[in-house]
Amino acid sequence: MILLMVDDEPIIIQTLARSISIESLNIEKILLAYSAEDAKRYFLNEPMIDLVMCDIEMPQTNGLALLSWIRAIIRKQVVSL
């Protein structure tokens, strides 16, 4: 499973990434995006992302708008945590 984590605050996203038990969740790779635009680039270049953890309050494009964009692009169910 590939996990994409999106948050505009680097310390938060890095701490969360380190605290996730990748073995128990069967996560092969964690991708970190520091903005909605970074996350969009990941989706365009890495279409096999399985799970998204996204901050809701981010500058420019908020997390809900990003998740709507992802859903429209890949037409898969996206889980917001």
C-alpha positions as CSV (number, residue, x, y, z in Angstrom):
1,M,0.0,0.0,0.0
2,I,1.2,3.5,-0.8
3,L,0.2,6.3,1.7
4,L,0.2,10.0,0.7
5,M,0.3,12.4,3.7
6,V,-0.5,16.0,3.0
7,D,0.1,18.9,5.4
8,D,1.5,22.4,5.0
9,E,3.4,22.2,8.3
10,P,6.6,20.1,7.8
11,I,7.1,19.2,11.5
12,I,3.6,17.7,11.8
13,I,3.8,15.6,8.7
14,Q,7.2,14.3,9.5
15,T,6.2,13.4,13.0
16,L,3.1,11.6,11.8
17,A,5.1,9.7,9.2
18,R,7.6,8.5,11.8
19,S,4.8,7.4,14.2
20,I,2.9,5.2,11.7
21,S,3.6,1.5,12.0
22,I,4.2,0.7,8.4
23,E,4.5,-3.0,8.9
24,S,1.3,-3.5,10.8
25,L,-0.6,-1.4,8.2
26,N,1.1,-3.1,5.2
27,I,2.4,0.3,4.0
28,E,5.2,-0.1,1.4
29,K,5.8,3.6,0.9
30,I,4.9,6.9,2.5
31,L,4.9,10.0,0.3
32,L,5.0,13.4,1.9
33,A,3.4,16.5,0.3
34,Y,3.6,19.9,1.9
35,S,0.8,21.5,-0.2
36,A,-2.2,20.5,-2.2
37,E,-0.2,21.3,-5.4
38,D,2.5,18.9,-4.3
39,A,-0.1,16.2,-3.7
40,K,-1.6,16.8,-7.1
41,R,1.8,16.3,-8.7
42,Y,2.1,13.0,-6.9
43,F,-1.2,11.8,-8.2
44,L,-0.3,12.7,-11.7
45,N,3.0,10.9,-11.5
46,E,2.3,8.1,-9.1
47,P,-1.2,6.8,-9.9
48,M,-1.1,3.8,-7.5
49,I,-1.6,5.8,-4.2
50,D,-4.0,3.8,-2.0
51,L,-4.6,6.0,1.0
52,V,-4.5,9.7,1.7
53,M,-4.1,11.5,5.1
54,C,-4.8,15.2,4.5
55,D,-4.8,18.3,6.6
56,I,-8.1,20.2,6.1
57,E,-6.9,23.7,6.7
58,M,-4.1,24.6,4.3
59,P,-3.4,27.8,2.4
60,Q,-4.5,28.2,-1.2
61,T,-6.2,24.9,-1.7
62,N,-7.8,23.3,1.4
63,G,-7.8,19.6,2.1
64,L,-11.5,19.1,1.2
65,A,-11.0,20.7,-2.2
66,L,-7.9,18.5,-2.7
67,L,-9.8,15.3,-1.9
68,S,-12.6,16.3,-4.3
69,W,-9.9,16.8,-7.0
70,I,-8.4,13.4,-6.3
71,R,-11.7,11.7,-6.4
72,A,-12.5,13.3,-9.8
73,I,-9.1,12.4,-11.2
74,I,-8.9,8.7,-10.1
75,R,-12.5,7.9,-9.5
76,K,-11.7,5.7,-6.5
77,Q,-12.8,6.0,-3.0
78,V,-10.5,8.3,-1.0
79,V,-10.4,8.0,2.7
80,S,-9.9,11.2,4.7
81,L,-8.4,10.7,8.2
